[in-house]
């Protein structure tokens, strides 16, 4: 059975993770509105994770970014990717579960993403109403999950870049 090691992403992982994202996602991914929220904002240290196989080859990665929703803070999940040679092994789900657990442990109340509702529902994500991603974003794909009970209750407004 293949052995994997999950650990926080380190600065030396950056370009290898970017190459994985280039492999797994369509060209032009950086043009998406979620990328504008990430410009000049580093991913959250300790929450962004990598998974390496027994030969220390990158098998998957997940990143989290701080954002503001109205006057509240939230984590923006994404991207999460698994190398094609390891897809179907549960690594993506593992990364999401571990990332949400780490966010809760570090004191965050809520996580959001732009994604496929049927896929992310199994992790507790539901459609966020009243939370506006910058255009062009399909509002049906703006999803969130509470890390504490009621974490998204009453949270509405425009999602904006982190400024602290």
Secondary structure by P-SEA (a helix, b strand, c coil): cbbbbbbcccccaaaaaaaaaaacccccccccaaaaaaccccccccccbbbbccccccccbbbbbbbbcccbbbbbbccccccccccccaaaaaaaaaaaaaaaaacccccccccccccccccccccccccccccccccccbbbbbcccccccccccccccccc
